[in-house]
Structure formats: C-alpha cells, structure tokens
C-alpha cells in the first residue's frame, strides 16, 4: 500500500484492489493490516469497496478522525473517481439521482424516489474502439453523496456497468475498474488535494494516460465556468 501523504494527524494511501476495509472471516481488513504494519491505531475516515483502488484517508488520532469525518458528513470534501466500461451509457454526461434501495444478495438498486437520494455527476468519453472488451469507455465521476455501492449502481443505471464488476453485470476482467482518483479536503485551515496514480489493472495501465488527460480537461473546463 503506497503512502501518498503522511501527516502527523492523518495518512493518505493508494488502496490496492482485492482487500476490504475490515476483516471478513479469516481475512484481515486493510485497517488492521496497515495498523499492524505501522505500529499505530488508524481510523478510517471514509470507505472504499473491496474492488476499488485509490485515495483513502485514515486519521491517526481521534481528534483528527472527528474533524475529517465531520467534513465528509457535511459534504465539504470533493471526490473524483475514474471508471471504465465496455457499454455505451444512455447519455454522455449528466446527473444521476435517486434513492438507493436494497436488492438481492447484498446488492443495491437505484429508485426514482428522492427521499434521501444518492447524487452522482458523471462525464464519459470513448477511449478505444474494437478492444478485446469492445468499445472501451472512460468515466469521470463526482459523487455528491457517499452511499454504499453508489457509483457502481449509478453506472449500471445508465446501461454501463463497470468493467469487471460482476455484482452489477460488468464484463469479466482482471479487476473491477473503479478508482478513487482525487480527494480534496481541509486540515488545519489549509486545503489539501491528493491524487492516486493508476498502478494496477491491464486497461488502466494501457489507457491511464489518455484517461487522466481527458479527465484533467473536463475538470479544467468546469473550473473556468
């Protein structure tokens, strides 16, 4: 697990794929593994799914945990994710909004109700045509809420399940192609922005440079508005 930023009060790591946040049966979770490796107690400020890689923020003491958790609860943090799919979305970009409802086997689904909606803004582009998985499409996702499986369900609702996400109908691949790319928050009165490079997955390694260059263009265009 690469450490992207080390502060006396918090750590930011590039979470690898295939490990959950907490222990599952006999398999230790990421928090325990990293805590034992560093010889200190760590507090997960937010969570990433087992298949998801990228920016993960952990507090090193209870006071930092309270402050950073407050920012997530108040939605003052800004999160950007990258994803891949081999299915064309119903629209190229837009806002996906709806309540999350439990489905079978621990899955979730998006409903049209808006009592407590999951909100995700997304952008998409064509990365490669005629690849082994078909026309490969890149997605830049900005969740405005933090619901369980939110981004995975959001893309499935657009007809573009994430490549490798077998729970939600994604085409089989060497990993689930969802990556927490950038996180912005404040600490000690100073803005903090951390990015996690794409370092795993055949398609991220092949198309990562093109994907991140496009995502930078989208973000730059948004900031100029």
Biotite code that builds the C-alpha atoms (Angstrom):
import biotite.structure as struc

atoms = struc.array([
    struc.Atom([0.000, 0.000, 0.000], chain_id="A", res_id=1, res_name="UNK", atom_name="CA", element="C"),
    struc.Atom([1.673, 3.173, -1.197], chain_id="A", res_id=2, res_name="UNK", atom_name="CA", element="C"),
    struc.Atom([1.513, 6.125, 1.185], chain_id="A", res_id=3, res_name="UNK", atom_name="CA", element="C"),
    struc.Atom([0.608, 9.227, -0.849], chain_id="A", res_id=4, res_name="UNK", atom_name="CA", element="C"),
    struc.Atom([0.730, 11.744, 2.008], chain_id="A", res_id=5, res_name="UNK", atom_name="CA", element="C"),
    struc.Atom([1.867, 11.406, 5.617], chain_id="A", res_id=6, res_name="UNK", atom_name="CA", element="C"),
    struc.Atom([0.836, 13.999, 8.205], chain_id="A", res_id=7, res_name="UNK", atom_name="CA", element="C"),
    struc.Atom([1.186, 13.707, 11.995], chain_id="A", res_id=8, res_name="UNK", atom_name="CA", element="C"),
    struc.Atom([-2.616, 13.538, 12.169], chain_id="A", res_id=9, res_name="UNK", atom_name="CA", element="C"),
    struc.Atom([-3.564, 11.550, 9.069], chain_id="A", res_id=10, res_name="UNK", atom_name="CA", element="C"),
    struc.Atom([-2.387, 9.272, 6.258], chain_id="A", res_id=11, res_name="UNK", atom_name="CA", element="C"),
    struc.Atom([-3.499, 9.127, 2.644], chain_id="A", res_id=12, res_name="UNK", atom_name="CA", element="C"),
    struc.Atom([-2.782, 5.850, 0.866], chain_id="A", res_id=13, res_name="UNK", atom_name="CA", element="C"),
    struc.Atom([-3.352, 4.398, -2.594], chain_id="A", res_id=14, res_name="UNK", atom_name="CA", element="C"),
    struc.Atom([-5.619, 1.490, -1.663], chain_id="A", res_id=15, res_name="UNK", atom_name="CA", element="C"),
    struc.Atom([-4.972, -1.717, -3.636], chain_id="A", res_id=16, res_name="UNK", atom_name="CA", element="C"),
    struc.Atom([-7.745, -3.812, -5.176], chain_id="A", res_id=17, res_name="UNK", atom_name="CA", element="C"),
    struc.Atom([-8.984, -7.002, -3.541], chain_id="A", res_id=18, res_name="UNK", atom_name="CA", element="C"),
    struc.Atom([-8.859, -6.018, 0.122], chain_id="A", res_id=19, res_name="UNK", atom_name="CA", element="C"),
    struc.Atom([-11.813, -4.902, 2.220], chain_id="A", res_id=20, res_name="UNK", atom_name="CA", element="C"),
    struc.Atom([-11.761, -2.221, 4.864], chain_id="A", res_id=21, res_name="UNK", atom_name="CA", element="C"),
    struc.Atom([-12.430, -4.609, 7.733], chain_id="A", res_id=22, res_name="UNK", atom_name="CA", element="C"),
    struc.Atom([-11.936, -8.301, 8.497], chain_id="A", res_id=23, res_name="UNK", atom_name="CA", element="C"),
    struc.Atom([-14.027, -10.770, 6.512], chain_id="A", res_id=24, res_name="UNK", atom_name="CA", element="C"),
    struc.Atom([-13.944, -14.222, 8.113], chain_id="A", res_id=25, res_name="UNK", atom_name="CA", element="C"),
    struc.Atom([-10.281, -15.160, 8.471], chain_id="A", res_id=26, res_name="UNK", atom_name="CA", element="C"),
    struc.Atom([-9.152, -12.471, 6.036], chain_id="A", res_id=27, res_name="UNK", atom_name="CA", element="C"),
    struc.Atom([-7.853, -9.362, 7.834], chain_id="A", res_id=28, res_name="UNK", atom_name="CA", element="C"),
    struc.Atom([-9.045, -5.986, 6.600], chain_id="A", res_id=29, res_name="UNK", atom_name="CA", element="C"),
    struc.Atom([-6.980, -3.092, 5.336], chain_id="A", res_id=30, res_name="UNK", atom_name="CA", element="C"),
    struc.Atom([-7.232, -1.044, 8.535], chain_id="A", res_id=31, res_name="UNK", atom_name="CA", element="C"),
    struc.Atom([-5.849, -3.876, 10.661], chain_id="A", res_id=32, res_name="UNK", atom_name="CA", element="C"),
    struc.Atom([-3.107, -4.774, 8.153], chain_id="A", res_id=33, res_name="UNK", atom_name="CA", element="C"),
    struc.Atom([-1.892, -1.198, 7.858], chain_id="A", res_id=34, res_name="UNK", atom_name="CA", element="C"),
    struc.Atom([-2.194, -0.503, 11.594], chain_id="A", res_id=35, res_name="UNK", atom_name="CA", element="C"),
    struc.Atom([-0.060, -3.525, 12.409], chain_id="A", res_id=36, res_name="UNK", atom_name="CA", element="C"),
    struc.Atom([2.461, -2.649, 9.716], chain_id="A", res_id=37, res_name="UNK", atom_name="CA", element="C"),
    struc.Atom([2.892, 0.901, 11.037], chain_id="A", res_id=38, res_name="UNK", atom_name="CA", element="C"),
    struc.Atom([2.526, 0.027, 14.724], chain_id="A", res_id=39, res_name="UNK", atom_name="CA", element="C"),
    struc.Atom([-0.236, 2.544, 15.416], chain_id="A", res_id=40, res_name="UNK", atom_name="CA", element="C"),
    struc.Atom([-4.009, 2.799, 15.597], chain_id="A", res_id=41, res_name="UNK", atom_name="CA", element="C"),
    struc.Atom([-5.693, 4.127, 12.468], chain_id="A", res_id=42, res_name="UNK", atom_name="CA", element="C"),
    struc.Atom([-9.236, 5.406, 11.959], chain_id="A", res_id=43, res_name="UNK", atom_name="CA", element="C"),
    struc.Atom([-10.868, 5.064, 8.529], chain_id="A", res_id=44, res_name="UNK", atom_name="CA", element="C"),
    struc.Atom([-12.462, 8.422, 7.752], chain_id="A", res_id=45, res_name="UNK", atom_name="CA", element="C"),
    struc.Atom([-14.362, 7.006, 4.764], chain_id="A", res_id=46, res_name="UNK", atom_name="CA", element="C"),
    struc.Atom([-14.553, 3.672, 2.942], chain_id="A", res_id=47, res_name="UNK", atom_name="CA", element="C"),
    struc.Atom([-13.816, 2.168, -0.439], chain_id="A", res_id=48, res_name="UNK", atom_name="CA", element="C"),
    struc.Atom([-15.294, -1.057, -1.783], chain_id="A", res_id=49, res_name="UNK", atom_name="CA", element="C"),
    struc.Atom([-13.092, -4.145, -1.901], chain_id="A", res_id=50, res_name="UNK", atom_name="CA", element="C"),
    struc.Atom([-12.644, -3.878, -5.681], chain_id="A", res_id=51, res_name="UNK", atom_name="CA", element="C"),
    struc.Atom([-11.987, -0.128, -5.638], chain_id="A", res_id=52, res_name="UNK", atom_name="CA", element="C"),
    struc.Atom([-8.476, 1.297, -5.651], chain_id="A", res_id=53, res_name="UNK", atom_name="CA", element="C"),
    struc.Atom([-7.215, 4.796, -4.972], chain_id="A", res_id=54, res_name="UNK", atom_name="CA", element="C"),
    struc.Atom([-7.202, 7.635, -2.473], chain_id="A", res_id=55, res_name="UNK", atom_name="CA", element="C"),
    struc.Atom([-8.091, 6.539, 1.049], chain_id="A", res_id=56, res_name="UNK", atom_name="CA", element="C"),
    struc.Atom([-7.875, 8.850, 4.060], chain_id="A", res_id=57, res_name="UNK", atom_name="CA", element="C"),
    struc.Atom([-7.143, 7.477, 7.540], chain_id="A", res_id=58, res_name="UNK", atom_name="CA", element="C"),
    struc.Atom([-6.852, 9.508, 10.732], chain_id="A", res_id=59, res_name="UNK", atom_name="CA", element="C"),
    struc.Atom([-4.035, 8.843, 13.193], chain_id="A", res_id=60, res_name="UNK", atom_name="CA", element="C"),
    struc.Atom([-5.888, 10.045, 16.309], chain_id="A", res_id=61, res_name="UNK", atom_name="CA", element="C"),
    struc.Atom([-9.464, 10.516, 17.484], chain_id="A", res_id=62, res_name="UNK", atom_name="CA", element="C"),
    struc.Atom([-9.413, 14.322, 17.213], chain_id="A", res_id=63, res_name="UNK", atom_name="CA", element="C"),
    struc.Atom([-8.341, 14.185, 13.561], chain_id="A", res_id=64, res_name="UNK", atom_name="CA", element="C"),
    struc.Atom([-10.930, 11.487, 12.930], chain_id="A", res_id=65, res_name="UNK", atom_name="CA", element="C"),
    struc.Atom([-13.700, 13.727, 14.319], chain_id="A", res_id=66, res_name="UNK", atom_name="CA", element="C"),
    struc.Atom([-12.648, 16.704, 12.216], chain_id="A", res_id=67, res_name="UNK", atom_name="CA", element="C"),
    struc.Atom([-12.155, 14.813, 8.970], chain_id="A", res_id=68, res_name="UNK", atom_name="CA", element="C"),
    struc.Atom([-15.301, 12.732, 9.454], chain_id="A", res_id=69, res_name="UNK", atom_name="CA", element="C"),
    struc.Atom([-17.248, 15.944, 10.004], chain_id="A", res_id=70, res_name="UNK", atom_name="CA", element="C"),
    struc.Atom([-16.147, 17.218, 6.597], chain_id="A", res_id=71, res_name="UNK", atom_name="CA", element="C"),
    struc.Atom([-17.341, 14.030, 4.914], chain_id="A", res_id=72, res_name="UNK", atom_name="CA", element="C"),
    struc.Atom([-20.651, 14.179, 6.786], chain_id="A", res_id=73, res_name="UNK", atom_name="CA", element="C"),
    struc.Atom([-21.156, 17.814, 5.775], chain_id="A", res_id=74, res_name="UNK", atom_name="CA", element="C"),
    struc.Atom([-20.143, 17.039, 2.156], chain_id="A", res_id=75, res_name="UNK", atom_name="CA", element="C"),
    struc.Atom([-17.441, 19.705, 2.120], chain_id="A", res_id=76, res_name="UNK", atom_name="CA", element="C"),
    struc.Atom([-14.884, 17.259, 0.690], chain_id="A", res_id=77, res_name="UNK", atom_name="CA", element="C"),
    struc.Atom([-14.604, 16.846, -3.076], chain_id="A", res_id=78, res_name="UNK", atom_name="CA", element="C"),
    struc.Atom([-14.105, 13.380, -4.556], chain_id="A", res_id=79, res_name="UNK", atom_name="CA", element="C"),
    struc.Atom([-13.350, 12.355, -8.123], chain_id="A", res_id=80, res_name="UNK", atom_name="CA", element="C"),
    struc.Atom([-13.318, 8.774, -9.409], chain_id="A", res_id=81, res_name="UNK", atom_name="CA", element="C"),
    struc.Atom([-12.280, 7.168, -12.690], chain_id="A", res_id=82, res_name="UNK", atom_name="CA", element="C"),
    struc.Atom([-14.018, 4.114, -14.127], chain_id="A", res_id=83, res_name="UNK", atom_name="CA", element="C"),
    struc.Atom([-14.119, 2.006, -17.275], chain_id="A", res_id=84, res_name="UNK", atom_name="CA", element="C"),
    struc.Atom([-16.984, 0.245, -19.026], chain_id="A", res_id=85, res_name="UNK", atom_name="CA", element="C"),
    struc.Atom([-17.391, -1.511, -22.360], chain_id="A", res_id=86, res_name="UNK", atom_name="CA", element="C"),
    struc.Atom([-21.045, -0.442, -22.675], chain_id="A", res_id=87, res_name="UNK", atom_name="CA", element="C"),
    struc.Atom([-22.289, 2.884, -24.021], chain_id="A", res_id=88, res_name="UNK", atom_name="CA", element="C"),
    struc.Atom([-24.204, 4.965, -21.449], chain_id="A", res_id=89, res_name="UNK", atom_name="CA", element="C"),
    struc.Atom([-27.724, 6.212, -22.170], chain_id="A", res_id=90, res_name="UNK", atom_name="CA", element="C"),
    struc.Atom([-26.361, 9.769, -22.050], chain_id="A", res_id=91, res_name="UNK", atom_name="CA", element="C"),
    struc.Atom([-22.814, 11.086, -22.367], chain_id="A", res_id=92, res_name="UNK", atom_name="CA", element="C"),
    struc.Atom([-22.843, 13.151, -19.183], chain_id="A", res_id=93, res_name="UNK", atom_name="CA", element="C"),
    struc.Atom([-25.208, 14.394, -16.539], chain_id="A", res_id=94, res_name="UNK", atom_name="CA", element="C"),
    struc.Atom([-26.552, 13.942, -13.035], chain_id="A", res_id=95, res_name="UNK", atom_name="CA", element="C"),
    struc.Atom([-27.695, 10.573, -11.677], chain_id="A", res_id=96, res_name="UNK", atom_name="CA", element="C"),
    struc.Atom([-30.054, 10.981, -8.743], chain_id="A", res_id=97, res_name="UNK", atom_name="CA", element="C"),
    struc.Atom([-32.297, 8.601, -6.815], chain_id="A", res_id=98, res_name="UNK", atom_name="CA", element="C"),
    struc.Atom([-32.776, 6.719, -3.582], chain_id="A", res_id=99, res_name="UNK", atom_name="CA", element="C"),
    struc.Atom([-30.706, 3.576, -3.015], chain_id="A", res_id=100, res_name="UNK", atom_name="CA", element="C"),
    struc.Atom([-32.802, 0.520, -2.214], chain_id="A", res_id=101, res_name="UNK", atom_name="CA", element="C"),
    struc.Atom([-31.618, -2.921, -1.117], chain_id="A", res_id=102, res_name="UNK", atom_name="CA", element="C"),
    struc.Atom([-31.810, -5.646, -3.734], chain_id="A", res_id=103, res_name="UNK", atom_name="CA", element="C"),
    struc.Atom([-30.998, -9.358, -3.584], chain_id="A", res_id=104, res_name="UNK", atom_name="CA", element="C"),
    struc.Atom([-27.778, -10.815, -2.209], chain_id="A", res_id=105, res_name="UNK", atom_name="CA", element="C"),
    struc.Atom([-26.361, -7.648, -0.696], chain_id="A", res_id=106, res_name="UNK", atom_name="CA", element="C"),
    struc.Atom([-26.726, -5.599, -3.883], chain_id="A", res_id=107, res_name="UNK", atom_name="CA", element="C"),
    struc.Atom([-28.413, -2.225, -4.263], chain_id="A", res_id=108, res_name="UNK", atom_name="CA", element="C"),
    struc.Atom([-30.577, -0.577, -6.899], chain_id="A", res_id=109, res_name="UNK", atom_name="CA", element="C"),
    struc.Atom([-31.487, 2.988, -7.814], chain_id="A", res_id=110, res_name="UNK", atom_name="CA", element="C"),
    struc.Atom([-35.107, 4.062, -7.495], chain_id="A", res_id=111, res_name="UNK", atom_name="CA", element="C"),
    struc.Atom([-36.939, 7.145, -8.750], chain_id="A", res_id=112, res_name="UNK", atom_name="CA", element="C"),
    struc.Atom([-37.722, 8.233, -5.211], chain_id="A", res_id=113, res_name="UNK", atom_name="CA", element="C"),
    struc.Atom([-35.853, 11.257, -3.863], chain_id="A", res_id=114, res_name="UNK", atom_name="CA", element="C"),
    struc.Atom([-36.363, 10.981, -0.111], chain_id="A", res_id=115, res_name="UNK", atom_name="CA", element="C"),
    struc.Atom([-32.635, 10.594, 0.630], chain_id="A", res_id=116, res_name="UNK", atom_name="CA", element="C"),
    struc.Atom([-31.059, 10.359, -2.821], chain_id="A", res_id=117, res_name="UNK", atom_name="CA", element="C"),
    struc.Atom([-27.624, 9.290, -3.936], chain_id="A", res_id=118, res_name="UNK", atom_name="CA", element="C"),
    struc.Atom([-26.285, 12.015, -6.227], chain_id="A", res_id=119, res_name="UNK", atom_name="CA", element="C"),
    struc.Atom([-23.541, 11.478, -8.792], chain_id="A", res_id=120, res_name="UNK", atom_name="CA", element="C"),
    struc.Atom([-22.342, 13.771, -11.579], chain_id="A", res_id=121, res_name="UNK", atom_name="CA", element="C"),
    struc.Atom([-20.628, 11.966, -14.439], chain_id="A", res_id=122, res_name="UNK", atom_name="CA", element="C"),
    struc.Atom([-18.811, 12.549, -17.717], chain_id="A", res_id=123, res_name="UNK", atom_name="CA", element="C"),
    struc.Atom([-17.811, 9.932, -20.309], chain_id="A", res_id=124, res_name="UNK", atom_name="CA", element="C"),
    struc.Atom([-15.589, 9.540, -23.344], chain_id="A", res_id=125, res_name="UNK", atom_name="CA", element="C"),
    struc.Atom([-14.634, 6.866, -25.873], chain_id="A", res_id=126, res_name="UNK", atom_name="CA", element="C"),
    struc.Atom([-11.125, 5.610, -25.107], chain_id="A", res_id=127, res_name="UNK", atom_name="CA", element="C"),
    struc.Atom([-10.675, 2.746, -27.573], chain_id="A", res_id=128, res_name="UNK", atom_name="CA", element="C"),
    struc.Atom([-12.740, 1.089, -30.258], chain_id="A", res_id=129, res_name="UNK", atom_name="CA", element="C"),
    struc.Atom([-12.531, -2.596, -31.094], chain_id="A", res_id=130, res_name="UNK", atom_name="CA", element="C"),
    struc.Atom([-10.592, -3.678, -27.975], chain_id="A", res_id=131, res_name="UNK", atom_name="CA", element="C"),
    struc.Atom([-10.850, -7.178, -26.556], chain_id="A", res_id=132, res_name="UNK", atom_name="CA", element="C"),
    struc.Atom([-13.769, -5.978, -24.435], chain_id="A", res_id=133, res_name="UNK", atom_name="CA", element="C"),
    struc.Atom([-15.432, -3.932, -27.172], chain_id="A", res_id=134, res_name="UNK", atom_name="CA", element="C"),
    struc.Atom([-15.575, -0.142, -27.276], chain_id="A", res_id=135, res_name="UNK", atom_name="CA", element="C"),
    struc.Atom([-13.867, 0.924, -24.067], chain_id="A", res_id=136, res_name="UNK", atom_name="CA", element="C"),
    struc.Atom([-15.325, 3.980, -22.386], chain_id="A", res_id=137, res_name="UNK", atom_name="CA", element="C"),
    struc.Atom([-13.866, 6.133, -19.653], chain_id="A", res_id=138, res_name="UNK", atom_name="CA", element="C"),
    struc.Atom([-15.877, 7.816, -16.918], chain_id="A", res_id=139, res_name="UNK", atom_name="CA", element="C"),
    struc.Atom([-15.123, 10.701, -14.584], chain_id="A", res_id=140, res_name="UNK", atom_name="CA", element="C"),
    struc.Atom([-17.432, 10.519, -11.566], chain_id="A", res_id=141, res_name="UNK", atom_name="CA", element="C"),
    struc.Atom([-18.070, 13.116, -8.882], chain_id="A", res_id=142, res_name="UNK", atom_name="CA", element="C"),
    struc.Atom([-20.237, 11.743, -6.075], chain_id="A", res_id=143, res_name="UNK", atom_name="CA", element="C"),
    struc.Atom([-22.025, 14.395, -4.052], chain_id="A", res_id=144, res_name="UNK", atom_name="CA", element="C"),
    struc.Atom([-23.143, 11.795, -1.508], chain_id="A", res_id=145, res_name="UNK", atom_name="CA", element="C"),
    struc.Atom([-21.469, 8.699, -0.116], chain_id="A", res_id=146, res_name="UNK", atom_name="CA", element="C"),
    struc.Atom([-23.875, 5.764, -0.291], chain_id="A", res_id=147, res_name="UNK", atom_name="CA", element="C"),
    struc.Atom([-22.880, 2.086, -0.367], chain_id="A", res_id=148, res_name="UNK", atom_name="CA", element="C"),
    struc.Atom([-22.102, 0.960, -3.945], chain_id="A", res_id=149, res_name="UNK", atom_name="CA", element="C"),
    struc.Atom([-23.302, 4.369, -5.164], chain_id="A", res_id=150, res_name="UNK", atom_name="CA", element="C"),
    struc.Atom([-21.045, 4.729, -8.196], chain_id="A", res_id=151, res_name="UNK", atom_name="CA", element="C"),
    struc.Atom([-21.383, 1.104, -9.250], chain_id="A", res_id=152, res_name="UNK", atom_name="CA", element="C"),
    struc.Atom([-25.183, 1.346, -9.156], chain_id="A", res_id=153, res_name="UNK", atom_name="CA", element="C"),
    struc.Atom([-25.148, 4.755, -10.856], chain_id="A", res_id=154, res_name="UNK", atom_name="CA", element="C"),
    struc.Atom([-23.275, 3.470, -13.903], chain_id="A", res_id=155, res_name="UNK", atom_name="CA", element="C"),
    struc.Atom([-25.394, 0.319, -14.067], chain_id="A", res_id=156, res_name="UNK", atom_name="CA", element="C"),
    struc.Atom([-28.466, 2.580, -14.159], chain_id="A", res_id=157, res_name="UNK", atom_name="CA", element="C"),
    struc.Atom([-27.034, 4.230, -17.288], chain_id="A", res_id=158, res_name="UNK", atom_name="CA", element="C"),
    struc.Atom([-26.510, 0.888, -19.020], chain_id="A", res_id=159, res_name="UNK", atom_name="CA", element="C"),
    struc.Atom([-22.744, 0.996, -18.417], chain_id="A", res_id=160, res_name="UNK", atom_name="CA", element="C"),
    struc.Atom([-21.839, -1.365, -15.578], chain_id="A", res_id=161, res_name="UNK", atom_name="CA", element="C"),
    struc.Atom([-18.204, -1.038, -14.530], chain_id="A", res_id=162, res_name="UNK", atom_name="CA", element="C"),
    struc.Atom([-15.812, -3.374, -16.307], chain_id="A", res_id=163, res_name="UNK", atom_name="CA", element="C"),
    struc.Atom([-15.021, -6.297, -14.001], chain_id="A", res_id=164, res_name="UNK", atom_name="CA", element="C"),
    struc.Atom([-17.882, -5.558, -11.589], chain_id="A", res_id=165, res_name="UNK", atom_name="CA", element="C"),
    struc.Atom([-19.577, -8.947, -11.616], chain_id="A", res_id=166, res_name="UNK", atom_name="CA", element="C"),
    struc.Atom([-22.062, -7.960, -8.887], chain_id="A", res_id=167, res_name="UNK", atom_name="CA", element="C"),
    struc.Atom([-23.657, -5.369, -11.158], chain_id="A", res_id=168, res_name="UNK", atom_name="CA", element="C"),
    struc.Atom([-23.326, -7.045, -14.537], chain_id="A", res_id=169, res_name="UNK", atom_name="CA", element="C"),
    struc.Atom([-19.938, -5.814, -15.670], chain_id="A", res_id=170, res_name="UNK", atom_name="CA", element="C"),
    struc.Atom([-17.994, -7.788, -18.276], chain_id="A", res_id=171, res_name="UNK", atom_name="CA", element="C"),
    struc.Atom([-15.437, -10.086, -16.548], chain_id="A", res_id=172, res_name="UNK", atom_name="CA", element="C"),
    struc.Atom([-11.958, -8.557, -16.323], chain_id="A", res_id=173, res_name="UNK", atom_name="CA", element="C"),
    struc.Atom([-8.772, -8.799, -14.278], chain_id="A", res_id=174, res_name="UNK", atom_name="CA", element="C"),
    struc.Atom([-10.183, -6.347, -11.711], chain_id="A", res_id=175, res_name="UNK", atom_name="CA", element="C"),
    struc.Atom([-13.109, -4.051, -11.073], chain_id="A", res_id=176, res_name="UNK", atom_name="CA", element="C"),
    struc.Atom([-12.252, -0.836, -12.899], chain_id="A", res_id=177, res_name="UNK", atom_name="CA", element="C"),
    struc.Atom([-13.211, 1.812, -10.349], chain_id="A", res_id=178, res_name="UNK", atom_name="CA", element="C"),
    struc.Atom([-10.514, 4.104, -8.924], chain_id="A", res_id=179, res_name="UNK", atom_name="CA", element="C"),
    struc.Atom([-10.722, 6.901, -6.353], chain_id="A", res_id=180, res_name="UNK", atom_name="CA", element="C"),
    struc.Atom([-8.538, 9.354, -8.254], chain_id="A", res_id=181, res_name="UNK", atom_name="CA", element="C"),
    struc.Atom([-8.584, 12.642, -6.352], chain_id="A", res_id=182, res_name="UNK", atom_name="CA", element="C"),
    struc.Atom([-9.653, 13.852, -2.913], chain_id="A", res_id=183, res_name="UNK", atom_name="CA", element="C"),
    struc.Atom([-9.806, 17.442, -1.681], chain_id="A", res_id=184, res_name="UNK", atom_name="CA", element="C"),
    struc.Atom([-10.324, 18.402, 1.941], chain_id="A", res_id=185, res_name="UNK", atom_name="CA", element="C"),
    struc.Atom([-9.084, 20.919, 4.513], chain_id="A", res_id=186, res_name="UNK", atom_name="CA", element="C"),
    struc.Atom([-6.949, 20.366, 7.548], chain_id="A", res_id=187, res_name="UNK", atom_name="CA", element="C"),
    struc.Atom([-5.507, 22.909, 9.969], chain_id="A", res_id=188, res_name="UNK", atom_name="CA", element="C"),
    struc.Atom([-7.004, 25.680, 7.866], chain_id="A", res_id=189, res_name="UNK", atom_name="CA", element="C"),
    struc.Atom([-5.107, 24.587, 4.758], chain_id="A", res_id=190, res_name="UNK", atom_name="CA", element="C"),
    struc.Atom([-6.523, 22.990, 1.577], chain_id="A", res_id=191, res_name="UNK", atom_name="CA", element="C"),
    struc.Atom([-5.241, 19.501, 0.777], chain_id="A", res_id=192, res_name="UNK", atom_name="CA", element="C"),
    struc.Atom([-5.528, 17.808, -2.626], chain_id="A", res_id=193, res_name="UNK", atom_name="CA", element="C"),
    struc.Atom([-4.235, 14.260, -3.184], chain_id="A", res_id=194, res_name="UNK", atom_name="CA", element="C"),
    struc.Atom([-4.271, 12.133, -6.319], chain_id="A", res_id=195, res_name="UNK", atom_name="CA", element="C"),
    struc.Atom([-3.681, 8.403, -6.570], chain_id="A", res_id=196, res_name="UNK", atom_name="CA", element="C"),
    struc.Atom([-1.950, 7.176, -9.745], chain_id="A", res_id=197, res_name="UNK", atom_name="CA", element="C"),
    struc.Atom([-3.382, 4.286, -11.746], chain_id="A", res_id=198, res_name="UNK", atom_name="CA", element="C"),
    struc.Atom([-0.960, 1.460, -10.985], chain_id="A", res_id=199, res_name="UNK", atom_name="CA", element="C"),
    struc.Atom([-2.982, -1.744, -11.373], chain_id="A", res_id=200, res_name="UNK", atom_name="CA", element="C"),
    struc.Atom([-5.225, -3.321, -13.974], chain_id="A", res_id=201, res_name="UNK", atom_name="CA", element="C"),
    struc.Atom([-4.354, -4.032, -17.606], chain_id="A", res_id=202, res_name="UNK", atom_name="CA", element="C"),
    struc.Atom([-6.783, -1.479, -19.027], chain_id="A", res_id=203, res_name="UNK", atom_name="CA", element="C"),
    struc.Atom([-5.865, 1.284, -16.561], chain_id="A", res_id=204, res_name="UNK", atom_name="CA", element="C"),
    struc.Atom([-2.193, 0.741, -17.356], chain_id="A", res_id=205, res_name="UNK", atom_name="CA", element="C"),
    struc.Atom([-2.869, 0.786, -21.106], chain_id="A", res_id=206, res_name="UNK", atom_name="CA", element="C"),
    struc.Atom([-5.285, 3.706, -21.229], chain_id="A", res_id=207, res_name="UNK", atom_name="CA", element="C"),
    struc.Atom([-4.487, 5.524, -17.984], chain_id="A", res_id=208, res_name="UNK", atom_name="CA", element="C"),
    struc.Atom([-2.535, 8.374, -19.568], chain_id="A", res_id=209, res_name="UNK", atom_name="CA", element="C"),
    struc.Atom([-5.305, 9.083, -22.066], chain_id="A", res_id=210, res_name="UNK", atom_name="CA", element="C"),
    struc.Atom([-7.994, 8.755, -19.388], chain_id="A", res_id=211, res_name="UNK", atom_name="CA", element="C"),
    struc.Atom([-6.349, 11.118, -16.895], chain_id="A", res_id=212, res_name="UNK", atom_name="CA", element="C"),
    struc.Atom([-5.501, 13.698, -19.600], chain_id="A", res_id=213, res_name="UNK", atom_name="CA", element="C"),
    struc.Atom([-9.162, 13.759, -20.646], chain_id="A", res_id=214, res_name="UNK", atom_name="CA", element="C"),
    struc.Atom([-10.313, 13.968, -17.006], chain_id="A", res_id=215, res_name="UNK", atom_name="CA", element="C"),
    struc.Atom([-7.977, 16.922, -16.415], chain_id="A", res_id=216, res_name="UNK", atom_name="CA", element="C"),
    struc.Atom([-9.519, 18.702, -19.409], chain_id="A", res_id=217, res_name="UNK", atom_name="CA", element="C"),
    struc.Atom([-13.020, 18.148, -18.044], chain_id="A", res_id=218, res_name="UNK", atom_name="CA", element="C"),
    struc.Atom([-12.065, 19.443, -14.606], chain_id="A", res_id=219, res_name="UNK", atom_name="CA", element="C"),
    struc.Atom([-10.274, 22.461, -16.079], chain_id="A", res_id=220, res_name="UNK", atom_name="CA", element="C"),
    struc.Atom([-13.325, 23.326, -18.163], chain_id="A", res_id=221, res_name="UNK", atom_name="CA", element="C"),
    struc.Atom([-15.550, 23.091, -15.089], chain_id="A", res_id=222, res_name="UNK", atom_name="CA", element="C"),
    struc.Atom([-13.291, 25.387, -13.048], chain_id="A", res_id=223, res_name="UNK", atom_name="CA", element="C"),
    struc.Atom([-13.416, 28.067, -15.759], chain_id="A", res_id=224, res_name="UNK", atom_name="CA", element="C"),
    struc.Atom([-17.197, 28.285, -15.654], chain_id="A", res_id=225, res_name="UNK", atom_name="CA", element="C"),
])
